[in-house]
Amino acid sequence: MTESTSSQEPKDPKSTSPGSFRVLLGMLAQHRGPLFAALILSLIASATGLAQPAIINLVIEKIGEEPVTSLIIVLTAVLIISSIADAFQIFVLTRTAEHAVLNTRRSLITRLLRLPISVYDTQRTGDLVTRLGSDTTLVRTAFTGGIVDMVGGIFTMVGAIVLMALIDPPLLLTVLAVLVTATIIVVAASSKIQKYTKQLQQSVGALGAGMDRALGAIRTIRSANAADRVDEELQVQAQQAFGRGRKIAIIEGALYPISGLALQLSFLIVLGFGGARVSAGVLSVGDLVAFVLYLFMLAMPLGLIFSAVNTIRSAMGAIDRIQEVMNIAAEDDLGRPARTAQSITFRDVDFSYPDNLTGILSSNPDATTDPSPAPHSELPSTEAAVQPAPVLTGVSLEIPAGKTTALVGPSGAGKSTVLSLIQRFYDPSRGTILLGDQDFADLSRSSVREQIGFVEQEAAILAGTVWQNLRLANPQVTDAQAWSALERVGLKERFSAAPGLDTVIGDRGVSLSGGQRQRLALARMLLMDSSILLLDEPTSAVDSRNEELILSAINTASRNRTLVVVAHRLSTVTDADQIIVLEEGRVAASGTHAELIKTSPLYKELANKQMLI
């Protein structure tokens, strides 16, 4: 369960600040109509707020001289308008924020489902899911407590400053000296919030990935009495997340009293200096009261702006992580549609998996200041320079149409890699693969995959019902077709009782045996009605009885179809039309079972170990 870690923290690259801010502005631009309405409401609230001290000043000056009933009515109306504007602004902002989060999640879902297979092979799914969840949630705060609030706060603050300048410019300059100092401190410190928010989200992603993996292997963990060790490792990751969250709390905790201290100091200055000016006859009592009220009106939006800056910085940190995914090019589907064909040809094919995929984020040279290690959550860049290790070298083979071809050989010989290349999960480093007479490189990936049915070594069963699993292959499948497929793989009786096809089979098919999971995946493949069937170790995790059922279903399914089977149990493929022996990424031999016993020392050795000769 131990995750590899690094003592270095992600770098704050150039794209982190200006790039993420441009992305945020782009998000705001998509909702410019509602945001403009919210801005207008904010300005109305600010304007009515600014009018209140002036009206109060008039009330103070006219008390005892003339009736102030009309002024009280006006003041009440202004207060009501201000409250209504605030309420509608909150509604518009919250609704718009939810739309922004929805759009971001939709885009992220689309990209996550279409990333190159290499990403899923090298990255932890838990961290990817975190970007869809908690990272997108932080985007909401940029709308509800971000830019519009900042703009409204600035308007109120500027209005208050102008009105305070009209009352007493010297007193205003004294106050501004304190407030500007506080503003500089807050803006400088807020840059750290973005950095630490990003690191916090990475820690949360690592924790989610670790928990996802632990729950996926919970039976193994329990049987190995490893719960305490796994618990300890996850607690360490939780502690790392806490440590980074604490840094944000420290900064925010330090910034919050700064605004309060600035307000209190300004208030004391106004009382002292302003009171002296009232005594000197320079200011009236009404002007001093109005000035104090404007001071509070200046301080409130200033606090709002401080909060908005921190909120936007946090959102930008989350946007950085979202953009790491969005910046990875989706798997391309270029090329012309493939014509239906059943034969496959490899011509001098080389292939190498990348040893590693360098992350978009590089290490931070200042990371030594942070003792907590950063988990590896960086995503791969297609521009990464890697030193690949060869998996297939000079592979040439023919898979004839309508025949059964078996791929055998020691572990690591490249058998499953051949299946990955046939499905265009990867493209060869060198050489050509043909579907019939069509070069794979000229064909769209989707049209190639439309002709292929695939069952993985560890059958991928989705959490949900039998019906949902079967319809994954063919959304148009009927009840009769579903039951027919289940009958062909020997599962009809298993699900015949209520609730039938609506039987819930649990996460990863936990309520099914290994053989049942494999046969359900095979039934799903049958419903695709593909012309080419690929099976990766279809009987590796089943007993002899289930093996017979699976082999019988495979024989039925493979009639008039091309079948490619990866097998470790040679007994399951002795009747294959062709057996291709792979060794260390090369074709060592090919032929029938009887021929290979005579001509291939490696095959003979494998057969001998499995007591087939």
Buried (B, 14 or more C-beta within 10 A) or exposed (E): BEBEBEEBBBBBEEBBBEBBBEBBEEBBEEBEEBBEBBBBBBBBBBBBBBBBBBBBBBBBBBEEEEEBEEBEEBBEEBBEBBEBBBEBBEEBBEBBBEBBBEBBBEBBEEBBEBBBEBBEBBBBBBBBBBBBEBBBBBBBBBBBBBBBBBBBBBBBBBBBBEBBBBBBEEBBEBBBEBBEEBBEBBEEBBBBBBBBBBBBBBBBBBBBBBBBBBEBBEEEBEEEEBEEEBEEBBEBBBEBBBBBBEBBEEBBEEBBEBBEEBBEBBBEBBEEBBEEBEEEEEBBEBBBBBBBBBBEBBBBBBBBBBBBBBBBBBBBBBBBBBBBBBBBEEBEBEBEEBEEBBBBBBBEBBBBBBEEBBBBBEBBEEBEEBEBBBBBBBBBBEEEEEEEEBBBBBBEBBBBBBBBBBBBBBEEBBBBBBBBBBBBBBEBBEBBBBBBEBEBEEBBBEBBBBBBBBBBBBBBBEEBBBBBBBBBBBEEBEEEBBBBBBBBBBBBEBBEEEEBBEBEBEEBBEEBBBBBBBBBBBBBBBBBEBBBBBBBBBBBBBEEEBBBBBBEBBEEBBEEBBBBBBBBBBBBBBEBEBBBBBBBBBBBBBBEBEBBBEEBEBBBEBBEEEEBE
